[in-house]
Amino acid sequence: MAFISSKIEKYEAETDILISSDHPVFKITGLKKDSVLKLSKIATLNRRLIAGEIGKVGPLLSMEINKKIHKILTL
């Protein structure tokens, strides 16, 4: 699980992914406004603690996330 913030002015290109309303997968994410996925703030949770989902990331965003995480971990 990664932290998501709608405070896009705190976007850090090296570790974050900007999900703006014009992003190709924005509609399936369930987000209400432009947001930043903070990949420097990742946590693990037991599935029992998750009440539900707000949306999906889709294959395109999933690839972006995986590339960014790989880059972060090899810094």
C-alpha positions in Angstrom: 0.0 0.0 0.0 1.3 3.4 -0.9 0.3 6.8 0.5 -1.8 9.0 -1.8 -2.1 12.8 -1.4 -4.1 15.4 -3.2 -1.4 18.0 -2.3 0.3 17.9 -5.7 2.5 20.8 -4.9 4.5 18.3 -2.8 5.1 16.1 -5.9 8.7 14.8 -6.0 9.5 13.5 -9.5 12.2 11.1 -8.3 9.9 9.1 -6.0 6.3 10.0 -6.8 3.8 9.5 -9.6 1.5 12.3 -10.5 -2.0 11.1 -11.3 -3.8 14.1 -12.9 -7.3 14.1 -14.2 -5.9 13.9 -17.8 -3.9 10.7 -17.0 -5.3 7.9 -19.3 -6.4 5.8 -16.3 -7.6 8.5 -14.0 -11.3 7.5 -14.3 -10.7 3.9 -13.0 -8.6 5.0 -10.0 -11.6 6.3 -8.1 -9.7 9.5 -7.2 -11.7 12.7 -7.1 -8.9 15.1 -7.9 -5.3 15.3 -9.1 -3.2 13.2 -6.7 0.3 12.1 -6.0 1.2 8.5 -5.3 4.0 8.7 -2.8 6.1 5.6 -3.5 8.6 6.6 -0.8 5.8 5.9 1.7 5.0 2.2 1.2 3.6 0.0 3.9 2.3 -3.6 4.2 -1.0 -4.4 5.7 -2.9 -7.5 6.6 -5.8 -8.0 4.2 -8.2 -8.1 7.2 -7.4 -4.4 7.8 -8.5 -3.3 4.4 -12.2 -2.3 4.4 -12.5 -1.9 0.6 -11.0 -0.3 -2.5 -11.6 3.1 -4.0 -10.6 2.1 -7.6 -8.0 0.3 -9.6 -4.6 1.2 -11.1 -4.9 -0.6 -14.4 -2.0 -2.0 -16.4 -0.6 1.3 -17.6 -0.3 2.8 -14.2 0.9 -0.5 -12.7 3.8 -0.4 -15.2 4.7 3.2 -14.2 4.6 2.2 -10.5 6.8 -0.9 -11.0 9.4 1.1 -13.0 9.5 3.9 -10.3 9.8 1.4 -7.5 12.6 -0.4 -9.3 14.4 2.9 -9.9 13.9 3.9 -6.2 15.3 0.5 -4.9 18.4 0.7 -7.2 19.4 4.3 -6.2 
